Amino acid sequence: RDRTEQTNDYNNAAAESTPFHPDAGWVVGGPKPEAPLAPEIEKIAEHGWKKHADEIPEANTQEELEKVVQETIEHATEWGVRPNGGKYWYDEVTDRVVVKEPNGQGTVYNPDNTGSHLD
């Protein structure tokens, strides 16, 4: 089985078994949200660089972090909607989350350093 099939199975199971994270109200699963536009990815990486750069050692510059953001979204194994309408993508392999808020802002971080990826 390829990664796409595994990801689809994971998200279908998550959507059927746990449609809401019990503590945070995040809706898990459903159709994968469209990737943010390039200017939004730049804003997401800018915030992530300021607050979480030390959590992502493979990014040595903000520009490299933009690539990490794109790869996290592309390879996401889980996605959904936050209570405020923001979108998130989580890559279980890298244990990394990308969040895009409704206003186009967002962040990228590794939840191992900050707690559950749905907090």
Backbone hydrogen bonds in HBPLUS format (Angstrom, degrees):
<---DONOR---> <-ACCEPTOR-->    atom                        ^
c    i                          cat <-CA-CA->   ^        H-A-AA   ^      H-
h    n   atom  resd res      DA  || num        DHA   H-A  angle D-A-AA Bond
n    s   type  num  typ     dist DA aas  dist angle  dist       angle   num
A0006-GLN N   A0002-ASP O   3.08 MM   4  6.39 160.1  2.12 153.3 159.4     1
A0007-THR N   A0003-ARG O   2.84 MM   4  6.01 158.5  1.89 149.9 155.9     2
A0008-ASN N   A0004-THR O   2.90 MM   4  6.12 163.4  1.93 152.1 156.5     3
A0009-ASP N   A0005-GLU O   2.96 MM   4  6.14 161.6  1.99 147.5 152.6     4
A0010-TYR N   A0006-GLN O   2.91 MM   4  6.10 160.1  1.95 147.9 153.8     5
A0011-ASN N   A0007-THR O   2.93 MM   4  6.16 166.4  1.95 155.5 158.3     6
A0012-ASN N   A0008-ASN O   2.86 MM   4  5.97 158.5  1.91 150.2 156.7     7
A0013-ALA N   A0009-ASP O   2.93 MM   4  6.06 162.6  1.96 149.5 154.3     8
A0014-ALA N   A0010-TYR O   2.90 MM   4  6.12 157.1  1.95 146.0 153.1     9
A0015-ALA N   A0011-ASN O   2.85 MM   4  5.96 159.6  1.89 147.1 152.5    10
A0016-GLU N   A0012-ASN O   3.02 MM   4  6.18 150.0  2.11 144.1 151.9    11
A0017-SER N   A0013-ALA O   2.83 MM   4  5.88 161.7  1.87 153.7 158.9    12
A0018-THR N   A0014-ALA O   2.88 MM   4  5.29 155.1  1.94 136.0 144.3    13
A0028-VAL N   A0019-PRO O   3.17 MM   9  5.30 151.6  2.25 120.0 128.6    14
A0021-HIS N   A0026-TRP O   2.90 MM   5  5.26 158.1  1.95 148.6 156.0    15
A0025-GLY N   A0021-HIS O   3.07 MM   4  5.23 154.5  2.14 144.7 147.0    16
A0027-VAL N   A0081-VAL O   2.77 MM  54  5.07 156.0  1.82 163.2 162.7    17
A0081-VAL N   A0027-VAL O   2.89 MM  54  5.07 146.2  2.01 138.7 149.3    18
A0029-GLY N   A0079-TRP O   2.77 MM  50  5.57 156.4  1.82 169.2 162.5    19
A0040-GLU N   A0037-LEU O   2.92 MM   3  5.26 122.7  2.26 108.8 124.1    20
A0041-ILE N   A0037-LEU O   2.89 MM   4  6.22 155.3  1.95 156.8 165.1    21
A0042-GLU N   A0038-ALA O   2.97 MM   4  6.21 153.7  2.04 149.8 156.9    22
A0043-LYS N   A0039-PRO O   3.11 MM   4  6.40 150.5  2.20 137.3 144.4    23
A0044-ILE N   A0040-GLU O   2.85 MM   4  6.11 160.3  1.88 153.6 159.2    24
A0045-ALA N   A0041-ILE O   2.89 MM   4  6.06 164.5  1.91 151.2 155.1    25
A0046-GLU N   A0042-GLU O   2.87 MM   4  6.02 149.0  1.96 141.7 151.1    26
A0047-HIS N   A0043-LYS O   3.03 MM   4  6.28 164.8  2.05 152.8 154.8    27
A0048-GLY N   A0044-ILE O   2.91 MM   4  6.09 167.0  1.93 150.5 155.0    28
A0049-TRP N   A0045-ALA O   2.74 MM   4  5.79 149.9  1.83 145.7 153.6    29
A0050-LYS N   A0046-GLU O   3.13 MM   4  6.36 155.1  2.20 143.6 149.5    30
A0051-LYS N   A0047-HIS O   2.99 MM   4  6.22 157.8  2.05 156.4 162.3    31
A0052-HIS N   A0048-GLY O   2.68 MM   4  5.07 152.3  1.75 138.1 146.9    32
A0055-GLU N   A0052-HIS O   2.89 MM   3  5.43 156.4  1.94 119.6 127.3    33
A0056-ILE N   A0053-ALA O   3.14 MM   3  5.46 160.5  2.18 111.3 117.3    34
A0059-ALA N   A0056-ILE O   3.14 MM   3  5.93 168.7  2.15 125.4 128.6    35
A0065-LEU N   A0061-THR O   3.03 MM   4  6.35 146.1  2.15 141.9 151.8    36
A0066-GLU N   A0062-GLN O   3.01 MM   4  6.38 139.5  2.18 143.5 153.9    37
A0068-VAL N   A0064-GLU O   3.10 MM   4  6.49 151.2  2.18 143.3 151.5    38
A0069-VAL N   A0065-LEU O   2.86 MM   4  6.16 154.7  1.92 151.4 157.8    39
A0070-GLN N   A0066-GLU O   3.03 MM   4  6.34 161.9  2.07 148.1 152.2    40
A0071-GLU N   A0067-LYS O   2.89 MM   4  6.14 160.3  1.93 151.9 157.4    41
A0072-THR N   A0068-VAL O   2.85 MM   4  6.01 155.0  1.91 149.7 156.6    42
A0073-ILE N   A0069-VAL O   3.08 MM   4  6.33 161.9  2.11 152.7 156.6    43
A0074-GLU N   A0070-GLN O   2.93 MM   4  6.10 163.7  1.95 149.1 154.3    44
A0075-HIS N   A0071-GLU O   2.91 MM   4  5.98 155.0  1.97 147.6 153.3    45
A0076-ALA N   A0073-ILE O   3.38 MM   3  5.14 169.1  2.39 102.8 105.0    46
A0077-THR N   A0090-TYR O   2.75 MM  13  6.00 145.4  1.87 142.8 150.9    47
A0078-GLU N   A0090-TYR O   3.03 MM  12  5.07 141.2  2.19 153.7 154.8    48
A0090-TYR N   A0078-GLU O   2.75 MM  12  5.07 168.7  1.76 154.1 151.6    49
A0080-GLY N   A0088-TYR O   3.12 MM   8  5.55 147.5  2.23 146.2 147.0    50
A0088-TYR N   A0080-GLY O   3.08 MM   8  5.55 152.6  2.15 142.0 142.1    51
A0082-ARG N   A0086-GLY O   2.69 MM   4  5.06 168.2  1.71 149.3 153.6    52
A0085-GLY N   A0082-ARG O   2.94 MM   3  5.31 164.9  1.96 121.1 123.7    53
A0087-LYS N   A0100-LYS O   2.85 MM  13  5.26 150.5  1.93 157.0 156.9    54
A0100-LYS N   A0087-LYS O   2.88 MM  13  5.26 166.3  1.90 152.6 156.1    55
A0089-TRP N   A0098-VAL O   2.92 MM   9  5.26 151.9  2.00 150.5 158.4    56
A0098-VAL N   A0089-TRP O   2.88 MM   9  5.26 157.3  1.94 154.0 161.0    57
A0091-ASP N   A0096-ARG O   2.91 MM   5  5.38 162.8  1.94 158.1 163.5    58
A0095-ASP N   A0091-ASP O   2.75 MM   4  5.56 122.9  2.07 142.5 160.4    59
A0096-ARG N   A0091-ASP O   3.19 MM   5  5.38 151.6  2.27 136.8 143.0    60
A0097-VAL N   A0109-TYR O   2.85 MM  12  5.49 168.8  1.86 168.5 172.3    61
A0109-TYR N   A0097-VAL O   2.98 MM  12  5.49 153.3  2.05 149.7 157.8    62
A0099-VAL N   A0107-THR O   2.85 MM   8  5.30 167.4  1.87 155.6 158.1    63
A0107-THR N   A0099-VAL O   2.97 MM   8  5.30 143.2  2.11 132.9 143.0    64
A0101-GLU N   A0105-GLN O   2.68 MM   4  5.28 158.3  1.72 143.8 151.0    65
A0104-GLY N   A0101-GLU O   2.93 MM   3  5.39 162.7  1.96 123.6 125.5    66
A0113-ASN N   A0110-ASN O   3.09 MM   3  5.96 159.1  2.14 124.2 129.0    67
A0114-THR N   A0111-PRO O   2.89 MM   3  4.70 143.1  2.02  97.3 109.1    68
A0115-GLY N   A0111-PRO O   2.59 MM   4  5.05 133.8  1.80 162.5 155.3    69
A0119-ASP N   A0116-SER O   3.18 MM   3  5.43 157.1  2.23 118.1 116.0    70
